[in-house]
Protein backbone atom coordinates (compact mmCIF):
# COMPACT_ATOMS: atom_id res chain seq x y z
CA UNK A 1 0.00 0.00 0.00
CA UNK A 2 1.31 3.45 -0.93
CA UNK A 3 2.06 6.08 1.72
CA UNK A 4 -0.67 8.27 0.29
CA UNK A 5 -3.34 5.57 0.57
CA UNK A 6 -2.21 4.72 4.10
CA UNK A 7 -2.46 8.35 5.19
CA UNK A 8 -5.86 8.74 3.57
CA UNK A 9 -7.10 5.57 5.31
CA UNK A 10 -5.96 6.88 8.66
CA UNK A 11 -7.77 10.15 8.07
CA UNK A 12 -11.00 8.39 7.16
CA UNK A 13 -10.70 6.16 10.22
CA UNK A 14 -10.40 9.06 12.69
CA UNK A 15 -12.98 11.29 11.02
CA UNK A 16 -16.13 11.99 13.08
CA UNK A 17 -19.03 11.11 10.77
CA UNK A 18 -21.66 13.74 10.09
CA UNK A 19 -25.27 12.71 10.72
CA UNK A 20 -26.71 14.47 7.68
CA UNK A 21 -30.19 12.98 8.27
CA UNK A 22 -30.24 14.33 11.80
CA UNK A 23 -29.08 17.69 10.55
CA UNK A 24 -31.87 17.72 7.94
CA UNK A 25 -34.50 16.82 10.55
CA UNK A 26 -33.35 19.58 12.86
CA UNK A 27 -33.52 22.07 10.04
CA UNK A 28 -37.01 20.84 9.17
CA UNK A 29 -38.04 21.46 12.79
CA UNK A 30 -36.73 25.03 12.53
CA UNK A 31 -34.37 24.68 15.44
CA UNK A 32 -33.19 27.86 17.08
CA UNK A 33 -30.13 29.74 15.98
CA UNK A 34 -28.39 28.72 19.20
CA UNK A 35 -29.11 25.06 18.53
CA UNK A 36 -27.80 25.34 14.98
CA UNK A 37 -24.61 27.01 16.23
CA UNK A 38 -24.22 24.37 18.94
CA UNK A 39 -24.68 21.56 16.42
CA UNK A 40 -22.26 23.14 13.98
CA UNK A 41 -19.57 23.61 16.64
CA UNK A 42 -19.90 20.04 17.82
CA UNK A 43 -19.59 18.92 14.22
CA UNK A 44 -16.75 21.34 13.56
CA UNK A 45 -14.52 20.27 16.45
CA UNK A 46 -13.93 16.92 14.80
CA UNK A 47 -14.38 17.74 11.17
CA UNK A 48 -12.18 20.79 11.23
CA UNK A 49 -9.52 18.40 12.48
CA UNK A 50 -10.35 16.15 9.54
CA UNK A 51 -10.11 19.05 7.08
CA UNK A 52 -6.79 20.17 8.55
CA UNK A 53 -5.37 16.67 8.42
CA UNK A 54 -6.68 16.31 4.88
CA UNK A 55 -4.66 19.40 3.99
CA UNK A 56 -1.68 17.74 5.66
CA UNK A 57 -2.25 14.61 3.59
CA UNK A 58 -2.51 16.55 0.35
CA UNK A 59 0.62 18.52 1.24
CA UNK A 60 2.51 15.30 1.82
CA UNK A 61 1.26 13.85 -1.44
CA UNK A 62 1.88 17.01 -3.47
CA UNK A 63 5.17 18.49 -2.31
CA UNK A 64 7.26 15.37 -2.78
CA UNK A 65 6.55 15.00 -6.53
CA UNK A 66 6.96 18.71 -7.30
CA UNK A 67 10.71 18.61 -7.65
CA UNK A 68 10.57 15.21 -9.32
CA UNK A 69 8.14 16.57 -11.91
CA UNK A 70 10.56 19.32 -12.91
CA UNK A 71 13.97 17.70 -12.48
CA UNK A 72 15.50 14.28 -12.75
CA UNK A 73 16.41 13.23 -9.22
CA UNK A 74 17.74 9.73 -9.85
CA UNK A 75 21.20 8.36 -9.16
CA UNK A 76 22.79 9.10 -12.54
CA UNK A 77 24.61 12.44 -12.57
CA UNK A 78 26.91 14.42 -14.84
CA UNK A 79 30.27 14.17 -13.10
CA UNK A 80 32.18 16.24 -15.65
CA UNK A 81 31.28 18.55 -18.52
CA UNK A 82 33.92 19.65 -21.02
CA UNK A 83 33.54 21.47 -24.31
CA UNK A 84 35.66 22.95 -27.11
CA UNK A 85 34.34 25.67 -29.41
CA UNK A 86 36.57 26.15 -32.48
CA UNK A 87 35.59 29.35 -34.32
CA UNK A 88 36.52 29.81 -37.98
CA UNK A 89 33.82 30.67 -40.51
CA UNK A 90 31.50 28.73 -38.19
CA UNK A 91 31.73 27.64 -34.56
CA UNK A 92 32.38 23.90 -34.36
CA UNK A 93 31.20 22.66 -30.96
CA UNK A 94 32.19 19.39 -29.31
CA UNK A 95 30.88 18.48 -25.86
CA UNK A 96 31.83 15.52 -23.66
CA UNK A 97 29.90 14.54 -20.54
CA UNK A 98 30.93 11.81 -18.13
CA UNK A 99 27.80 10.20 -16.64
CA UNK A 100 27.98 8.03 -13.51
CA UNK A 101 25.36 5.91 -11.76
CA UNK A 102 26.03 6.54 -8.08
CA UNK A 103 23.20 4.27 -6.94
CA UNK A 104 22.98 0.60 -5.98
CA UNK A 105 20.47 -0.38 -8.64
CA UNK A 106 20.30 -0.41 -12.41
CA UNK A 107 18.73 2.59 -14.14
CA UNK A 108 17.25 2.79 -17.64
CA UNK A 109 17.09 6.38 -18.91
CA UNK A 110 15.88 7.96 -22.14
CA UNK A 111 18.59 10.48 -22.98
CA UNK A 112 17.68 13.48 -25.13
CA UNK A 113 19.59 16.68 -25.80
CA UNK A 114 19.62 20.22 -27.15
CA UNK A 115 20.23 21.34 -29.82
CA UNK A 116 18.28 18.54 -31.49
CA UNK A 117 20.42 18.65 -34.65
CA UNK A 118 23.54 17.63 -32.70
CA UNK A 119 25.15 14.28 -33.32
CA UNK A 120 25.14 12.24 -30.11
CA UNK A 121 27.28 9.25 -29.25
CA UNK A 122 27.68 7.31 -26.03
CA UNK A 123 30.88 5.35 -25.41
CA UNK A 124 31.78 5.86 -29.09
CA UNK A 125 28.52 4.27 -30.25
CA UNK A 126 25.44 5.94 -31.67
CA UNK A 127 23.05 6.94 -28.90
CA UNK A 128 20.17 4.46 -28.58
CA UNK A 129 17.49 4.70 -25.88
CA UNK A 130 16.97 3.60 -23.25
CA UNK A 131 20.52 3.86 -21.93
CA UNK A 132 21.15 1.22 -19.26
CA UNK A 133 23.37 2.19 -16.34
CA UNK A 134 24.51 -0.63 -14.07
CA UNK A 135 25.28 0.28 -10.43
CA UNK A 136 28.49 2.31 -10.37
CA UNK A 137 28.80 2.31 -14.18
CA UNK A 138 30.38 5.26 -16.01
CA UNK A 139 29.48 6.25 -19.56
CA UNK A 140 30.72 9.09 -21.78
CA UNK A 141 28.20 10.96 -23.89
CA UNK A 142 29.43 13.30 -26.62
CA UNK A 143 27.63 15.92 -28.69
CA UNK A 144 28.89 17.66 -31.83
CA UNK A 145 27.24 20.44 -33.81
CA UNK A 146 27.99 23.83 -35.35
CA UNK A 147 26.79 27.40 -34.81
CA UNK A 148 26.49 30.01 -37.54
CA UNK A 149 28.23 33.37 -37.16
CA UNK A 150 27.20 36.84 -38.21
CA UNK A 151 29.16 38.42 -41.00
CA UNK A 152 29.17 41.81 -39.30
CA UNK A 153 32.15 43.35 -37.53
CA UNK A 154 30.62 42.34 -34.20
CA UNK A 155 30.33 38.57 -33.80
CA UNK A 156 29.37 36.22 -31.02
CA UNK A 157 27.90 32.89 -29.99
CA UNK A 158 25.48 31.58 -27.39
CA UNK A 159 26.64 28.23 -26.03
CA UNK A 160 23.78 26.40 -24.31
CA UNK A 161 23.78 22.61 -24.86
CA UNK A 162 21.54 20.59 -22.54
CA UNK A 163 21.07 16.96 -21.59
CA UNK A 164 17.69 15.62 -20.53
CA UNK A 165 17.13 12.53 -18.41
CA UNK A 166 13.68 11.11 -19.18
CA UNK A 167 12.87 14.57 -20.60
CA UNK A 168 13.98 16.33 -17.38
CA UNK A 169 17.05 18.37 -16.50
CA UNK A 170 19.41 16.84 -13.97
CA UNK A 171 19.04 18.39 -10.51
CA UNK A 172 22.68 17.78 -9.50
CA UNK A 173 25.61 20.10 -9.91
CA UNK A 174 28.50 19.15 -12.17
CA UNK A 175 31.70 18.27 -10.32
CA UNK A 176 33.96 19.59 -13.09
CA UNK A 177 33.07 22.15 -15.78
CA UNK A 178 35.44 23.26 -18.52
CA UNK A 179 34.88 25.23 -21.76
CA UNK A 180 37.59 26.28 -24.23
CA UNK A 181 36.79 28.89 -26.88
CA UNK A 182 39.34 29.08 -29.72
CA UNK A 183 38.95 32.51 -31.32
CA UNK A 184 39.34 33.07 -35.08
CA UNK A 185 42.79 33.92 -36.41
CA UNK A 186 43.64 37.57 -35.81
CA UNK A 187 41.12 38.05 -32.99
CA UNK A 188 43.06 38.86 -29.84
CA UNK A 189 40.35 39.33 -27.24
CA UNK A 190 36.66 39.01 -26.50
CA UNK A 191 34.47 42.04 -25.90
CA UNK A 192 31.89 40.37 -23.65
CA UNK A 193 31.31 37.21 -21.64
CA UNK A 194 28.22 36.38 -19.59
CA UNK A 195 30.45 34.36 -17.23
CA UNK A 196 33.89 35.51 -16.08
CA UNK A 197 36.59 33.48 -17.79
CA UNK A 198 39.31 31.77 -15.81
CA UNK A 199 42.35 31.94 -18.08
CA UNK A 200 43.66 32.46 -21.60
CA UNK A 201 46.08 30.39 -23.66
CA UNK A 202 47.68 30.20 -27.11
CA UNK A 203 47.00 27.45 -29.62
CA UNK A 204 48.93 27.67 -32.88
CA UNK A 205 48.90 31.46 -32.71
CA UNK A 206 45.21 31.68 -31.89
CA UNK A 207 43.84 33.02 -28.60
CA UNK A 208 41.98 30.53 -26.38
CA UNK A 209 39.57 31.70 -23.69
CA UNK A 210 39.02 29.21 -20.85
CA UNK A 211 36.21 28.82 -18.33
CA UNK A 212 36.73 26.32 -15.51
CA UNK A 213 34.37 25.72 -12.60
CA UNK A 214 33.73 23.07 -9.98
CA UNK A 215 30.51 22.11 -8.21
CA UNK A 216 28.63 24.16 -10.80
CA UNK A 217 25.27 24.23 -12.56
CA UNK A 218 26.04 24.63 -16.30
CA UNK A 219 24.37 27.81 -17.54
CA UNK A 220 24.16 29.37 -21.01
CA UNK A 221 27.38 31.12 -22.01
CA UNK A 222 27.20 34.18 -24.27
CA UNK A 223 30.44 35.50 -25.75
CA UNK A 224 31.12 38.24 -28.29
CA UNK A 225 34.13 39.71 -30.06
CA UNK A 226 34.86 42.15 -32.86
CA UNK A 227 36.82 41.84 -36.07
CA UNK A 228 38.11 45.40 -35.58
CA UNK A 229 41.73 45.36 -34.42
CA UNK A 230 41.38 47.73 -31.49
CA UNK A 231 42.28 47.45 -27.83
CA UNK A 232 40.24 49.81 -25.69
CA UNK A 233 39.40 49.29 -22.02
CA UNK A 234 36.61 50.77 -19.92
CA UNK A 235 36.32 50.59 -16.12
CA UNK A 236 33.39 51.75 -13.96
CA UNK A 237 33.64 52.82 -10.33
CA UNK A 238 30.71 53.73 -8.07
CA UNK A 239 30.65 55.97 -5.01
CA UNK A 240 29.30 54.71 -2.67
CA UNK A 241 30.15 51.15 -3.66
CA UNK A 242 26.87 49.85 -2.23
CA UNK A 243 23.47 51.18 -1.21
CA UNK A 244 21.02 50.14 1.49
CA UNK A 245 17.80 51.97 0.65
CA UNK A 246 16.01 53.77 -2.20
CA UNK A 247 16.72 57.46 -2.59
CA UNK A 248 20.50 57.21 -2.39
CA UNK A 249 22.54 58.99 -5.08
CA UNK A 250 25.39 57.09 -6.73
CA UNK A 251 28.22 58.83 -8.57
CA UNK A 252 29.64 56.73 -11.38
CA UNK A 253 33.17 57.30 -12.70
CA UNK A 254 34.05 55.86 -16.12
CA UNK A 255 37.69 55.49 -17.16
CA UNK A 256 38.47 54.73 -20.81
CA UNK A 257 41.94 53.92 -22.15
CA UNK A 258 43.32 53.25 -25.61
CA UNK A 259 45.66 50.34 -24.93
CA UNK A 260 46.58 49.86 -28.57
CA UNK A 261 49.32 51.32 -30.75
CA UNK A 262 47.10 53.31 -33.12
CA UNK A 263 44.71 56.22 -32.74
CA UNK A 264 41.04 55.32 -32.29
CA UNK A 265 38.31 57.63 -33.58
CA UNK A 266 34.52 57.92 -33.43
CA UNK A 267 34.11 56.39 -29.96
CA UNK A 268 30.74 56.25 -28.19
CA UNK A 269 30.13 55.24 -24.59
CA UNK A 270 26.63 53.98 -23.70
CA UNK A 271 25.31 53.05 -20.27
CA UNK A 272 21.72 51.89 -19.88
CA UNK A 273 19.32 51.74 -16.93
CA UNK A 274 15.75 50.74 -16.17
CA UNK A 275 13.79 53.91 -15.36
CA UNK A 276 11.92 52.03 -12.64
CA UNK A 277 15.20 51.44 -10.79
CA UNK A 278 17.28 54.55 -11.54
CA UNK A 279 16.65 58.18 -12.39
CA UNK A 280 19.22 60.67 -13.72
CA UNK A 281 20.69 63.34 -11.47
CA UNK A 282 23.47 65.06 -13.41
CA UNK A 283 24.47 66.04 -16.00
CA UNK A 284 20.88 65.76 -17.24
CA UNK A 285 21.74 66.67 -20.84
CA UNK A 286 23.78 63.44 -21.16
CA UNK A 287 20.78 61.22 -20.33
CA UNK A 288 18.07 60.20 -22.74
CA UNK A 289 14.85 58.27 -22.02
CA UNK A 290 13.86 56.04 -24.95
CA UNK A 291 10.35 54.61 -25.09
CA UNK A 292 9.22 52.01 -27.60
CA UNK A 293 5.95 50.27 -28.34
CA UNK A 294 7.72 46.93 -28.58
CA UNK A 295 9.86 47.05 -25.44
CA UNK A 296 10.13 48.56 -22.00
CA UNK A 297 11.50 52.11 -21.73
CA UNK A 298 15.23 52.49 -21.17
CA UNK A 299 17.31 55.31 -19.78
CA UNK A 300 20.65 55.87 -21.52
CA UNK A 301 23.75 57.82 -20.59
CA UNK A 302 25.78 58.61 -23.72
CA UNK A 303 29.19 60.17 -24.24
CA UNK A 304 30.92 60.86 -27.54
CA UNK A 305 34.73 60.81 -27.81
CA UNK A 306 36.28 62.17 -30.98
CA UNK A 307 39.52 60.24 -30.68
CA UNK A 308 42.02 58.66 -28.32
CA UNK A 309 45.76 58.53 -28.99
CA UNK A 310 47.72 55.36 -28.14
CA UNK A 311 47.93 55.08 -24.35
CA UNK A 312 45.58 58.04 -23.77
CA UNK A 313 43.12 57.84 -20.88
CA UNK A 314 39.96 59.91 -20.28
CA UNK A 315 37.67 59.99 -17.24
CA UNK A 316 33.99 60.93 -17.15
CA UNK A 317 31.41 60.92 -14.37
CA UNK A 318 27.66 61.12 -13.89
CA UNK A 319 25.17 60.59 -11.05
CA UNK A 320 21.98 58.56 -10.75
CA UNK A 321 19.47 58.10 -7.94
CA UNK A 322 18.34 54.64 -6.87
CA UNK A 323 14.53 54.58 -7.00
CA UNK A 324 13.92 50.97 -5.98
CA UNK A 325 15.85 47.93 -4.75
CA UNK A 326 15.29 44.39 -5.95
CA UNK A 327 16.86 41.11 -4.93
CA UNK A 328 19.86 42.40 -6.82
CA UNK A 329 20.37 45.97 -8.00
CA UNK A 330 23.34 46.57 -10.24
CA UNK A 331 24.91 48.95 -12.70
CA UNK A 332 25.14 46.99 -15.93
CA UNK A 333 28.32 46.97 -18.04
CA UNK A 334 28.95 50.08 -20.09
CA UNK A 335 29.36 49.44 -23.83
CA UNK A 336 32.11 51.01 -25.95
CA UNK A 337 31.35 51.41 -29.66
CA UNK A 338 33.53 52.46 -32.56
CA UNK A 339 31.59 53.55 -35.63
CA UNK A 340 28.49 51.99 -33.99
CA UNK A 341 30.22 48.61 -33.58
CA UNK A 342 30.55 47.25 -30.01
CA UNK A 343 34.22 46.66 -29.26
CA UNK A 344 34.42 46.51 -25.48
CA UNK A 345 32.40 46.45 -22.28
CA UNK A 346 33.22 47.59 -18.78
CA UNK A 347 32.73 45.79 -15.50
CA UNK A 348 29.34 45.78 -13.83
CA UNK A 349 28.77 46.93 -10.25
CA UNK A 350 26.44 45.28 -7.75
CA UNK A 351 25.04 48.01 -5.52
CA UNK A 352 22.70 45.81 -3.50
CA UNK A 353 22.17 42.07 -3.36
CA UNK A 354 20.25 39.54 -1.31
CA UNK A 355 21.55 36.65 -3.41
CA UNK A 356 24.00 34.26 -1.78
CA UNK A 357 26.12 33.77 -4.89
CA UNK A 358 26.60 35.90 -7.93
CA UNK A 359 27.19 33.62 -10.85
CA UNK A 360 26.48 30.15 -9.53
CA UNK A 361 23.05 29.02 -8.32
CA UNK A 362 23.03 28.31 -4.61
CA UNK A 363 23.25 24.80 -3.28
CA UNK A 364 20.05 22.95 -3.98
CA UNK A 365 18.04 22.74 -0.79
CA UNK A 366 15.23 20.71 -2.34
CA UNK A 367 11.58 21.31 -1.62
CA UNK A 368 11.04 21.92 2.12
CA UNK A 369 8.80 18.86 2.52
CA UNK A 370 9.71 18.26 6.17
CA UNK A 371 8.91 21.82 7.23
CA UNK A 372 5.67 21.86 5.24
CA UNK A 373 4.48 18.71 7.02
CA UNK A 374 5.49 19.96 10.48
CA UNK A 375 3.78 23.27 9.80
CA UNK A 376 0.62 21.52 8.63
CA UNK A 377 0.59 19.37 11.78
CA UNK A 378 0.90 22.45 14.00
CA UNK A 379 -1.87 24.27 12.12
CA UNK A 380 -4.15 21.21 12.25
CA UNK A 381 -3.59 20.79 15.99
CA UNK A 382 -4.19 24.49 16.69
CA UNK A 383 -7.44 24.53 14.70
CA UNK A 384 -8.68 21.38 16.41
CA UNK A 385 -7.90 22.72 19.89
CA UNK A 386 -9.58 26.07 19.20
CA UNK A 387 -12.77 24.52 17.90
CA UNK A 388 -12.83 21.89 20.65
CA UNK A 389 -12.77 24.47 23.44
CA UNK A 390 -15.19 26.78 21.65
CA UNK A 391 -17.64 23.88 21.26
CA UNK A 392 -17.21 22.84 24.88
CA UNK A 393 -17.66 26.40 26.17
CA UNK A 394 -20.82 27.07 24.15
CA UNK A 395 -22.42 23.65 24.74
Number of C-alpha atoms within 10 A of each C-alpha: 5 7 11 13 12 11 18 15 12 12 17 12 10 12 16 16 11 12 9 9 9 10 14 11 11 15 12 9 9 11 11 11 9 11 13 15 14 18 15 14 21 18 18 21 21 19 20 22 24 19 17 20 23 18 17 22 22 15 15 19 16 13 16 15 12 13 14 14 10 13 18 19 16 16 18 25 22 23 18 20 23 17 21 19 24 18 20 12 12 15 22 16 20 18 18 19 22 19 19 20 22 17 15 10 11 16 16 14 17 15 18 19 17 12 15 11 11 16 14 21 16 18 12 11 11 12 17 13 11 12 15 15 21 17 16 14 14 18 17 16 22 23 22 19 17 16 15 12 15 11 9 10 12 17 16 21 19 13 17 12 20 16 18 16 20 15 15 17 16 22 18 20 19 20 15 19 21 18 22 20 20 23 22 19 13 12 16 18 20 19 22 21 16 13 14 12 14 12 11 14 13 11 9 7 11 15 20 22 19 17 18 16 17 13 15 20 20 18 15 13 16 14 17 18 22 21 19 14 13 20 18 23 19 21 16 21 18 19 13 12 13 16 18 11 11 13 15 14 18 22 17 19 15 18 16 20 18 21 17 17 11 14 14 18 13 13 20 19 21 16 18 19 19 14 18 13 16 23 20 23 14 14 12 13 9 13 20 14 15 12 11 8 6 6 8 10 15 15 19 19 19 16 15 12 14 10 14 21 15 16 13 13 15 12 12 11 14 18 19 20 17 22 15 14 19 10 9 12 19 17 20 16 19 21 21 23 18 18 10 11 17 22 27 24 24 21 16 15 17 16 19 18 17 10 11 10 10 11 13 14 14 12 13 9 6 10 14 10 16 12 10 15 18 12 13 20 17 14 17 20 15 14 17 22 16 12 20 19 13 16 19 12 9 11 13
